[in-house]
Amino acid sequence: MAKKKPQNDNTIGRNKRAYFDFFIEDRFEAGLVLEGWEVKALRDKKLQLRDAHVFVKNGEAWVVGALITALPTASTHIKPSPTRARKLLLHKKEIDRLVGAVERKGYTIVPLSMYWIRGRAKIEIGLAKGKQQQDKRATLKDRDWQRQKQRILRGK
C-alpha cells in the first residue's frame, strides 16, 4: 500500500488540474471576501477549485466557479449560492501586474490552492500559460518515470 503524503493541517483544498493544464509562471497570495456560512464550510473542507478561474473587472479581482458546498446546519435562514463570484483582496500593484500579463501576453489566472493563515482564508492564484497536448503527454511520461525510478531505488 502506498504511503499517503502528510497534508498540511492548514490546507483547505488544491487545484491539481491546474498544474496539469497550465505552466504556472508566477504566484500570488490573496485574501477572500466570504460570508459566514462559507467560512464554516471551508473549516469542514467543502471546497472544489477544479472549474474555478479568476478575472479582473473594474480594478478588482474575482474568483468564479469555486464550489463551496454549504453545510446543512450552517445556513438555515438564507439560500446559499455555492458558485457565486467572490472578491479577492490584492494590492493595486498586483492587480495591475495581473491585468498587464493577461491583456498583453495572453496569460490566464487560475486558483491553485486555498489555506488558512492565522484564522483567515487565503487563496493562492497563479499566472499561467496553457499547455499543448504534447506538453501534457511529456508531463505524464515524466511523472511515470519518477515513480518507476523510486520503485527501482527502493528495491536495491
C-alpha positions as CSV (number, residue, x, y, z in Angstrom):
1,M,0.0,0.0,0.0
2,A,1.3,3.4,-0.9
3,K,2.2,5.9,1.8
4,K,0.0,8.9,1.9
5,K,1.7,12.3,1.9
6,P,1.1,14.2,5.1
7,Q,-1.2,17.1,4.1
8,N,-0.7,20.3,5.9
9,D,-3.3,20.9,8.5
10,N,-4.0,24.4,7.3
11,T,-4.7,23.4,3.6
12,I,-8.3,23.5,2.6
13,G,-8.0,22.4,-1.0
14,R,-5.8,22.2,-4.0
15,N,-6.4,22.5,-7.7
16,K,-4.3,19.7,-9.1
17,R,-5.8,20.0,-12.5
18,A,-4.3,23.5,-12.9
19,Y,-0.8,22.0,-12.7
20,F,-1.6,19.5,-15.4
21,D,-3.3,22.0,-17.8
22,F,-1.0,25.1,-17.3
23,F,2.6,26.2,-16.9
24,I,2.5,28.2,-13.7
25,E,4.9,31.1,-14.0
26,D,4.1,33.4,-11.1
27,R,2.1,33.0,-7.8
28,F,0.2,35.5,-5.7
29,E,-1.5,35.2,-2.3
30,A,-4.9,36.9,-1.9
31,G,-7.4,37.2,0.8
32,L,-11.1,36.4,0.1
33,V,-14.4,38.2,1.0
34,L,-16.5,35.4,2.4
35,E,-19.9,35.0,4.1
36,G,-20.3,33.2,7.4
37,W,-21.7,30.0,6.0
38,E,-18.7,29.8,3.6
39,V,-16.2,30.0,6.4
40,K,-18.0,27.2,8.3
41,A,-18.0,25.1,5.1
42,L,-14.3,25.8,4.5
43,R,-13.4,24.7,8.0
44,D,-15.1,21.4,7.1
45,K,-13.1,21.4,3.8
46,K,-16.1,21.5,1.5
47,L,-14.3,23.1,-1.4
48,Q,-13.7,22.4,-5.1
49,L,-11.4,24.6,-7.2
50,R,-11.2,22.4,-10.4
51,D,-13.5,24.6,-12.6
52,A,-12.6,27.9,-11.0
53,H,-10.9,30.8,-12.7
54,V,-10.0,34.4,-11.9
55,F,-10.9,37.5,-13.8
56,V,-10.2,41.2,-13.3
57,K,-13.1,43.7,-13.7
58,N,-13.0,47.4,-12.8
59,G,-9.7,47.1,-11.0
60,E,-11.0,44.3,-8.7
61,A,-10.1,40.6,-8.9
62,W,-12.9,38.0,-8.7
63,V,-12.8,34.2,-8.5
64,V,-15.7,32.4,-10.2
65,G,-16.6,28.8,-10.2
66,A,-15.1,27.8,-6.9
67,L,-17.6,25.4,-5.4
68,I,-18.1,25.8,-1.7
69,T,-20.8,23.4,-0.6
70,A,-22.9,24.7,2.3
71,L,-23.3,22.7,5.4
72,P,-26.9,21.7,6.1
73,T,-26.8,23.2,9.6
74,A,-24.8,26.4,8.8
75,S,-27.3,28.3,6.7
76,T,-30.9,27.9,7.7
77,H,-32.2,31.4,7.1
78,I,-30.6,32.2,3.8
79,K,-30.3,30.5,0.4
80,P,-26.6,30.0,-0.2
81,S,-25.1,30.1,-3.7
82,P,-22.3,27.6,-3.9
83,T,-20.6,29.0,-7.0
84,R,-21.0,32.8,-6.5
85,A,-18.3,35.2,-7.6
86,R,-16.1,36.0,-4.6
87,K,-13.9,39.1,-4.4
88,L,-10.1,38.7,-4.0
89,L,-8.2,41.1,-1.8
90,L,-5.0,42.1,-3.6
91,H,-2.8,45.2,-3.7
92,K,-3.3,47.6,-6.6
93,K,0.3,46.8,-8.0
94,E,-0.5,43.1,-8.0
95,I,-3.8,43.7,-9.9
96,D,-2.1,45.9,-12.4
97,R,0.6,43.3,-13.0
98,L,-2.1,40.6,-13.5
99,V,-4.0,42.8,-15.9
100,G,-0.9,43.5,-17.9
101,A,0.0,39.9,-18.2
102,V,-3.5,38.8,-19.2
103,E,-4.1,41.5,-21.8
104,R,-0.7,41.8,-23.4
105,K,0.9,38.4,-23.0
106,G,-2.1,36.1,-23.2
107,Y,-1.8,34.6,-19.7
108,T,-4.6,33.1,-17.6
109,I,-5.1,33.5,-13.9
110,V,-6.0,30.2,-12.1
111,P,-6.6,29.4,-8.5
112,L,-4.0,26.9,-7.2
113,S,-4.9,26.3,-3.6
114,M,-6.7,27.6,-0.6
115,Y,-5.5,27.5,3.0
116,W,-5.7,29.1,6.4
117,I,-3.2,31.7,7.7
118,R,-3.8,33.0,11.3
119,G,-7.5,32.1,11.0
120,R,-8.1,33.8,7.7
121,A,-8.8,32.0,4.4
122,K,-6.2,32.8,1.7
123,I,-6.1,31.7,-1.9
124,E,-3.0,31.2,-4.0
125,I,-3.5,32.2,-7.6
126,G,-1.1,31.6,-10.4
127,L,-0.3,33.4,-13.6
128,A,-0.4,30.6,-16.1
129,K,0.2,29.7,-19.8
130,G,-1.8,26.9,-21.3
131,K,-0.1,23.6,-22.1
132,Q,-0.4,22.0,-25.5
133,Q,-1.3,18.3,-25.8
134,Q,2.3,17.2,-26.3
135,D,3.3,19.1,-23.1
136,K,0.7,17.2,-21.1
137,R,2.0,13.9,-22.5
138,A,5.5,14.8,-21.5
139,T,4.3,15.6,-18.0
140,L,2.6,12.2,-17.7
141,K,5.7,10.5,-19.1
142,D,8.0,12.3,-16.6
143,R,5.7,11.5,-13.7
144,D,5.7,7.8,-14.6
145,W,9.5,7.8,-14.9
146,Q,9.9,9.4,-11.5
147,R,7.5,6.8,-10.0
148,Q,9.4,4.0,-11.7
149,K,12.8,5.4,-10.5
150,Q,11.5,5.4,-6.9
151,R,10.5,1.8,-7.2
152,I,13.9,0.8,-8.6
153,L,15.7,2.7,-5.8
154,R,13.6,1.1,-3.1
155,G,14.3,-2.4,-4.5
156,K,18.0,-2.1,-4.0
